[in-house]
Amino acid sequence: MAVRSVSHLLVPLVVVAMSAAPVAAQEWGNKMFDRTEIKFGSVARLADTTFKIKVRNPYVEEIQITNLSTSCGCISWTDKQFPISIPSKGERELTIRLDTIGHSGDKHVRAFASLSEPTKGLTAQVTIPVDGRIRTDFEVRPSYVGFGPIDLGKGYIQRIGITYNGGRPDWKILQAKVNNTHLTAQVTEKSRNGGSVTYEATVQIAANAPIGVLRDQLILTTNDVGGDSTISIPVEAKVEPDIVVADAMFGSLTPGQPKTMQVIIRGKKPFTIEKVDHVVHAGAAKATADGTVGGAAADTVSLGDAISAKTPTTSAALHMVTVTVTPPTEGGMFDEEFSVVIAGRAQPITFKAKGRITAPDGTASR
């Protein structure tokens, strides 16, 4: 218990020491940000250009962001409500937007974040240099490559128009690329009239893109010279599951007394379940939150054939899979996984059946 008390006090004491000097106070704030500078590079006029910054609280106490400001109206924070509280070990994402409508040219400005530790009155201000170049001879419509919410397991294509009005009759886009392995890009010239050129860029997201928010940059390489040879355009997609399922929570079971639960699998449109496979797990100790191994292998029961699932054969937007557990005499926790194969869908979905078997002596585990 004494060790826990010392570790709890260690970080607060360091923070108090930091407050004695302005440089140190600046450092504890800087350590919370994953970026010390932002470089937008060359961007097109009208492009919705943003940058995401992660702020993580490594300290014991809660830290608050009390204000966000900038040195120029050409950039702005999208967060407006303060204070923003970040609990110990918590994380928050902040967004800075570059104004490509009302501003142009080179920008070398700064963004500021004011921080506070309320219980001790400690404060810090983080300064983030922001650089970028807004080109007026180059426009994109729509303002970014936005897929919006899309279904998992399907490929999608998004297109944007690119217009150059810089006066150079030989101006060209040489290459279009993205860095994310789930994205591909290409660009096609559509028209050319003297110093005005139009292109269409297409970005495709693969069917195997994972669930979650995907962010990247469409990088266009031109035959411009110097720092203007590459132009970046934001790409964003939100991949959502087309089929959702919830785990079966059996609660407490008695050996020899079967229990059945219905697992609901819901889709956006009718689908057919080809099969439901039981993924057998061997009993094993599990890692705790601090990375150490806790518990014992005997605490986890592998059910094997003692658990089964009955699969519906019809096509419907909602299915109910019947899962039955016939508890063995061995007491302990069980955590079994099932893989559901959907007709015409490359990726299976999974759900778990969890519960506790009470041993004959009345205990739940050994």
GUVEX-854917 format. One record per residue (C-alpha): residue number from 0; chain; z, x, y. Coordinates in steps of 0.02 Angstrom, whole numbers, padded with zeros to 5 digits, always signed. Layout:
{NUM, A, {Z, X, Y}}
...
This chain:
{0, A, {+00000, +00000, +00000}}
{1, A, {+00039, +00147, +00114}}
{2, A, {-00138, +00214, +00093}}
{3, A, {-00210, +00049, +00150}}
{4, A, {-00101, +00049, +00305}}
{5, A, {-00157, +00223, +00356}}
{6, A, {-00341, +00183, +00333}}
{7, A, {-00320, +00025, +00437}}
{8, A, {-00249, +00124, +00582}}
{9, A, {-00368, +00271, +00575}}
{10, A, {-00518, +00195, +00664}}
{11, A, {-00415, +00107, +00801}}
{12, A, {-00330, +00272, +00841}}
{13, A, {-00499, +00358, +00856}}
{14, A, {-00558, +00221, +00974}}
{15, A, {-00402, +00241, +01082}}
{16, A, {-00434, +00427, +01092}}
{17, A, {-00613, +00392, +01142}}
{18, A, {-00558, +00286, +01288}}
{19, A, {-00479, +00438, +01370}}
{20, A, {-00648, +00510, +01417}}
{21, A, {-00805, +00419, +01481}}
{22, A, {-00919, +00523, +01369}}
{23, A, {-00819, +00478, +01213}}
{24, A, {-00816, +00294, +01261}}
{25, A, {-01004, +00299, +01276}}
{26, A, {-01015, +00376, +01103}}
{27, A, {-00917, +00240, +01012}}
{28, A, {-01034, +00110, +01086}}
{29, A, {-01190, +00209, +01044}}
{30, A, {-01137, +00221, +00862}}
{31, A, {-01155, +00033, +00844}}
{32, A, {-01342, +00033, +00885}}
{33, A, {-01475, +00083, +00761}}
{34, A, {-01592, +00138, +00903}}
{35, A, {-01559, +00255, +01049}}
{36, A, {-01730, +00222, +01128}}
{37, A, {-01875, +00099, +01117}}
{38, A, {-02058, +00149, +01123}}
{39, A, {-02178, +00002, +01131}}
{40, A, {-02330, +00115, +01147}}
{41, A, {-02491, +00040, +01216}}
{42, A, {-02494, -00149, +01203}}
{43, A, {-02622, -00281, +01248}}
{44, A, {-02606, -00399, +01395}}
{45, A, {-02541, -00572, +01342}}
{46, A, {-02471, -00502, +01178}}
{47, A, {-02299, -00571, +01134}}
{48, A, {-02219, -00400, +01114}}
{49, A, {-02039, -00386, +01056}}
{50, A, {-01925, -00257, +00979}}
{51, A, {-01777, -00291, +00863}}
{52, A, {-01617, -00189, +00874}}
{53, A, {-01478, -00197, +00746}}
{54, A, {-01299, -00184, +00807}}
{55, A, {-01168, -00149, +00674}}
{56, A, {-00979, -00143, +00700}}
{57, A, {-00906, +00001, +00596}}
{58, A, {-00731, -00021, +00671}}
{59, A, {-00579, -00117, +00611}}
{60, A, {-00568, -00225, +00767}}
{61, A, {-00692, -00357, +00822}}
{62, A, {-00811, -00294, +00957}}
{63, A, {-00890, -00406, +01088}}
{64, A, {-01055, -00387, +01180}}
{65, A, {-01005, -00452, +01351}}
{66, A, {-01171, -00432, +01441}}
{67, A, {-01352, -00378, +01418}}
{68, A, {-01457, -00322, +01566}}
{69, A, {-01610, -00219, +01614}}
{70, A, {-01668, -00109, +01756}}
{71, A, {-01834, -00200, +01773}}
{72, A, {-01901, -00377, +01756}}
{73, A, {-02039, -00310, +01644}}
{74, A, {-01916, -00315, +01498}}
{75, A, {-01785, -00443, +01451}}
{76, A, {-01657, -00479, +01317}}
{77, A, {-01684, -00644, +01226}}
{78, A, {-01496, -00668, +01199}}
{79, A, {-01416, -00760, +01345}}
{80, A, {-01248, -00828, +01284}}
{81, A, {-01097, -00713, +01301}}
{82, A, {-00987, -00647, +01232}}
{83, A, {-01073, -00606, +01068}}
{84, A, {-00936, -00568, +00942}}
{85, A, {-00968, -00446, +00800}}
{86, A, {-00828, -00441, +00669}}
{87, A, {-00774, -00283, +00580}}
{88, A, {-00917, -00221, +00468}}
{89, A, {-01024, -00363, +00537}}
{90, A, {-01201, -00348, +00603}}
{91, A, {-01304, -00434, +00737}}
{92, A, {-01488, -00421, +00783}}
{93, A, {-01539, -00415, +00966}}
{94, A, {-01715, -00434, +01036}}
{95, A, {-01798, -00354, +01188}}
{96, A, {-01961, -00430, +01252}}
{97, A, {-02093, -00338, +01353}}
{98, A, {-02174, -00451, +01485}}
{99, A, {-02360, -00428, +01460}}
{100, A, {-02407, -00576, +01570}}
{101, A, {-02327, -00536, +01738}}
{102, A, {-02329, -00346, +01723}}
{103, A, {-02452, -00208, +01684}}
{104, A, {-02467, -00019, +01677}}
{105, A, {-02343, +00113, +01622}}
{106, A, {-02160, +00064, +01605}}
{107, A, {-02015, +00187, +01595}}
{108, A, {-01862, +00078, +01613}}
{109, A, {-01690, +00051, +01537}}
{110, A, {-01595, -00085, +01446}}
{111, A, {-01405, -00098, +01452}}
{112, A, {-01274, -00172, +01335}}
{113, A, {-01093, -00193, +01391}}
{114, A, {-00964, -00187, +01251}}
{115, A, {-00780, -00231, +01242}}
{116, A, {-00636, -00217, +01118}}
{117, A, {-00529, -00362, +01183}}
{118, A, {-00359, -00321, +01106}}
{119, A, {-00345, -00149, +01189}}
{120, A, {-00459, -00177, +01337}}
{121, A, {-00579, -00039, +01287}}
{122, A, {-00755, -00048, +01360}}
{123, A, {-00919, +00046, +01346}}
{124, A, {-01096, +00030, +01412}}
{125, A, {-01244, +00078, +01305}}
{126, A, {-01404, +00132, +01393}}
{127, A, {-01569, +00119, +01298}}
{128, A, {-01726, +00198, +01375}}
{129, A, {-01880, +00085, +01353}}
{130, A, {-02059, +00150, +01369}}
{131, A, {-02224, +00059, +01355}}
{132, A, {-02398, +00037, +01428}}
{133, A, {-02471, -00136, +01460}}
{134, A, {-02660, -00129, +01463}}
{135, A, {-02753, -00251, +01575}}
{136, A, {-02925, -00212, +01504}}
{137, A, {-02875, -00276, +01333}}
{138, A, {-02817, -00452, +01285}}
{139, A, {-02769, -00539, +01124}}
{140, A, {-02763, -00726, +01084}}
{141, A, {-02652, -00792, +01011}}
{142, A, {-02516, -00678, +01077}}
{143, A, {-02466, -00608, +00907}}
{144, A, {-02508, -00621, +00722}}
{145, A, {-02390, -00761, +00676}}
{146, A, {-02393, -00838, +00502}}
{147, A, {-02243, -00950, +00530}}
{148, A, {-02154, -01019, +00376}}
{149, A, {-02260, -00991, +00220}}
{150, A, {-02232, -01026, +00035}}
{151, A, {-02179, -00890, -00085}}
{152, A, {-02310, -00843, -00214}}
{153, A, {-02464, -00880, -00108}}
{154, A, {-02581, -00770, -00006}}
{155, A, {-02616, -00816, +00175}}
{156, A, {-02737, -00753, +00308}}
{157, A, {-02709, -00756, +00497}}
{158, A, {-02840, -00716, +00629}}
{159, A, {-02829, -00663, +00812}}
{160, A, {-02963, -00635, +00944}}
{161, A, {-02974, -00471, +01040}}
{162, A, {-03067, -00451, +01205}}
{163, A, {-03105, -00288, +01296}}
{164, A, {-03162, -00297, +01478}}
{165, A, {-03146, -00115, +01528}}
{166, A, {-03329, -00085, +01572}}
{167, A, {-03367, +00045, +01439}}
{168, A, {-03525, -00008, +01344}}
{169, A, {-03481, +00109, +01198}}
{170, A, {-03301, +00048, +01175}}
{171, A, {-03255, +00016, +00993}}
{172, A, {-03110, -00024, +00879}}
{173, A, {-03122, +00105, +00741}}
{174, A, {-02985, +00046, +00625}}
{175, A, {-02856, -00090, +00595}}
{176, A, {-02704, -00057, +00486}}
{177, A, {-02528, -00116, +00446}}
{178, A, {-02388, -00016, +00366}}
{179, A, {-02309, -00150, +00258}}
{180, A, {-02372, -00142, +00078}}
{181, A, {-02379, -00334, +00070}}
{182, A, {-02504, -00340, +00214}}
{183, A, {-02686, -00289, +00234}}
{184, A, {-02791, -00290, +00392}}
{185, A, {-02971, -00276, +00447}}
{186, A, {-03069, -00299, +00608}}
{187, A, {-03245, -00364, +00639}}
{188, A, {-03350, -00349, +00797}}
{189, A, {-03408, -00522, +00855}}
{190, A, {-03505, -00489, +01015}}
{191, A, {-03552, -00353, +01141}}
{192, A, {-03618, -00380, +01316}}
{193, A, {-03619, -00225, +01424}}
{194, A, {-03439, -00178, +01458}}
{195, A, {-03368, -00333, +01374}}
{196, A, {-03333, -00331, +01186}}
{197, A, {-03249, -00458, +01071}}
{198, A, {-03175, -00429, +00899}}
{199, A, {-03086, -00532, +00769}}
{200, A, {-02942, -00455, +00673}}
{201, A, {-02880, -00530, +00510}}
{202, A, {-02714, -00496, +00428}}
{203, A, {-02681, -00553, +00250}}
{204, A, {-02510, -00571, +00170}}
{205, A, {-02505, -00546, -00019}}
{206, A, {-02444, -00677, -00142}}
{207, A, {-02307, -00557, -00202}}
{208, A, {-02224, -00542, -00030}}
{209, A, {-02035, -00567, -00053}}
{210, A, {-01931, -00708, +00021}}
{211, A, {-01869, -00674, +00198}}
{212, A, {-01933, -00626, +00369}}
{213, A, {-02073, -00498, +00369}}
{214, A, {-02106, -00400, +00529}}
{215, A, {-02234, -00266, +00559}}
{216, A, {-02365, -00206, +00683}}
{217, A, {-02553, -00225, +00677}}
{218, A, {-02610, -00054, +00738}}
{219, A, {-02785, -00044, +00812}}
{220, A, {-02865, +00126, +00834}}
{221, A, {-03000, +00134, +00969}}
{222, A, {-03118, +00268, +01033}}
{223, A, {-03015, +00283, +01193}}
{224, A, {-02952, +00456, +01233}}
{225, A, {-02773, +00512, +01258}}
{226, A, {-02624, +00398, +01234}}
{227, A, {-02727, +00238, +01240}}
{228, A, {-02815, +00265, +01073}}
{229, A, {-02694, +00153, +00977}}
{230, A, {-02638, -00023, +01020}}
{231, A, {-02501, -00118, +00928}}
{232, A, {-02490, -00307, +00905}}
{233, A, {-02336, -00390, +00826}}
{234, A, {-02350, -00469, +00653}}
{235, A, {-02219, -00591, +00590}}
{236, A, {-02203, -00708, +00441}}
{237, A, {-02062, -00805, +00360}}
{238, A, {-02084, -00818, +00172}}
{239, A, {-01993, -00970, +00102}}
{240, A, {-01970, -01024, -00079}}
{241, A, {-02089, -01162, -00131}}
{242, A, {-01968, -01206, -00271}}
{243, A, {-01778, -01202, -00256}}
{244, A, {-01642, -01212, -00387}}
{245, A, {-01452, -01208, -00382}}
{246, A, {-01335, -01123, -00506}}
{247, A, {-01239, -01225, -00635}}
{248, A, {-01052, -01208, -00602}}
{249, A, {-00962, -01263, -00762}}
{250, A, {-00785, -01230, -00702}}
{251, A, {-00652, -01218, -00840}}
{252, A, {-00703, -01251, -01021}}
{253, A, {-00603, -01270, -01183}}
{254, A, {-00660, -01180, -01343}}
{255, A, {-00754, -01295, -01461}}
{256, A, {-00780, -01432, -01332}}
{257, A, {-00963, -01434, -01273}}
{258, A, {-01003, -01467, -01091}}
{259, A, {-01170, -01515, -01016}}
{260, A, {-01234, -01500, -00837}}
{261, A, {-01396, -01546, -00752}}
{262, A, {-01483, -01408, -00654}}
{263, A, {-01596, -01479, -00518}}
{264, A, {-01758, -01386, -00483}}
{265, A, {-01849, -01452, -00329}}
{266, A, {-02024, -01408, -00267}}
{267, A, {-02129, -01451, -00115}}
{268, A, {-02257, -01532, -00230}}
{269, A, {-02267, -01579, -00415}}
{270, A, {-02257, -01434, -00540}}
{271, A, {-02239, -01408, -00727}}
{272, A, {-02107, -01301, -00812}}
{273, A, {-02185, -01201, -00953}}
{274, A, {-02022, -01133, -01023}}
{275, A, {-01844, -01086, -00983}}
{276, A, {-01787, -00918, -01056}}
{277, A, {-01605, -00869, -01076}}
{278, A, {-01574, -00691, -01015}}
{279, A, {-01434, -00626, -01127}}
{280, A, {-01300, -00521, -01042}}
{281, A, {-01177, -00405, -01127}}
{282, A, {-00998, -00409, -01065}}
{283, A, {-00968, -00271, -00939}}
{284, A, {-00852, -00223, -00799}}
{285, A, {-00916, -00260, -00624}}
{286, A, {-00911, -00156, -00466}}
{287, A, {-00793, -00214, -00330}}
{288, A, {-00834, -00221, -00145}}
{289, A, {-00770, -00045, -00113}}
{290, A, {-00888, +00027, -00244}}
{291, A, {-00757, +00056, -00379}}
{292, A, {-00762, -00025, -00550}}
{293, A, {-00638, -00164, -00576}}
{294, A, {-00592, -00276, -00721}}
{295, A, {-00633, -00239, -00903}}
{296, A, {-00776, -00277, -01019}}
{297, A, {-00665, -00396, -01117}}
{298, A, {-00648, -00506, -00962}}
{299, A, {-00831, -00556, -00973}}
{300, A, {-00894, -00663, -01118}}
{301, A, {-01075, -00656, -01175}}
{302, A, {-01119, -00830, -01239}}
{303, A, {-01280, -00788, -01332}}
{304, A, {-01331, -00942, -01433}}
{305, A, {-01179, -01039, -01370}}
{306, A, {-01278, -01089, -01216}}
{307, A, {-01445, -01179, -01217}}
{308, A, {-01565, -01267, -01098}}
{309, A, {-01677, -01418, -01127}}
{310, A, {-01839, -01415, -01028}}
{311, A, {-01934, -01568, -00962}}
{312, A, {-02121, -01570, -00999}}
{313, A, {-02188, -01684, -00863}}
{314, A, {-02262, -01635, -00694}}
{315, A, {-02149, -01684, -00549}}
{316, A, {-02082, -01621, -00384}}
{317, A, {-01905, -01631, -00452}}
{318, A, {-01848, -01579, -00626}}
{319, A, {-01678, -01587, -00709}}
{320, A, {-01647, -01451, -00838}}
{321, A, {-01505, -01493, -00958}}
{322, A, {-01391, -01344, -00991}}
{323, A, {-01260, -01357, -01129}}
{324, A, {-01119, -01235, -01166}}
{325, A, {-01023, -01240, -01330}}
{326, A, {-00877, -01125, -01287}}
{327, A, {-00826, -00997, -01418}}
{328, A, {-00644, -00962, -01460}}
{329, A, {-00645, -00803, -01355}}
{330, A, {-00577, -00832, -01181}}
{331, A, {-00649, -00758, -01021}}
{332, A, {-00777, -00778, -00884}}
{333, A, {-00961, -00806, -00918}}
{334, A, {-01109, -00776, -00802}}
{335, A, {-01273, -00815, -00890}}
{336, A, {-01447, -00807, -00816}}
{337, A, {-01601, -00913, -00852}}
{338, A, {-01781, -00876, -00805}}
{339, A, {-01893, -01026, -00769}}
{340, A, {-02080, -01001, -00793}}
{341, A, {-02185, -01119, -00685}}
{342, A, {-02366, -01159, -00731}}
{343, A, {-02487, -01072, -00612}}
{344, A, {-02350, -00975, -00523}}
{345, A, {-02347, -00786, -00539}}
{346, A, {-02161, -00764, -00509}}
{347, A, {-02029, -00853, -00614}}
{348, A, {-01874, -00924, -00532}}
{349, A, {-01698, -00894, -00594}}
{350, A, {-01532, -00983, -00597}}
{351, A, {-01361, -00943, -00669}}
{352, A, {-01233, -01038, -00770}}
{353, A, {-01056, -00985, -00727}}
{354, A, {-00885, -01035, -00787}}
{355, A, {-00720, -00991, -00869}}
{356, A, {-00670, -01017, -01050}}
{357, A, {-00485, -01045, -01081}}
{358, A, {-00425, -00947, -01234}}
{359, A, {-00322, -01033, -01370}}
{360, A, {-00162, -00958, -01299}}
{361, A, {-00197, -01044, -01133}}
{362, A, {-00258, -00891, -01038}}
{363, A, {-00427, -00878, -00957}}
{364, A, {-00457, -00696, -00997}}
{365, A, {-00374, -00545, -01070}}
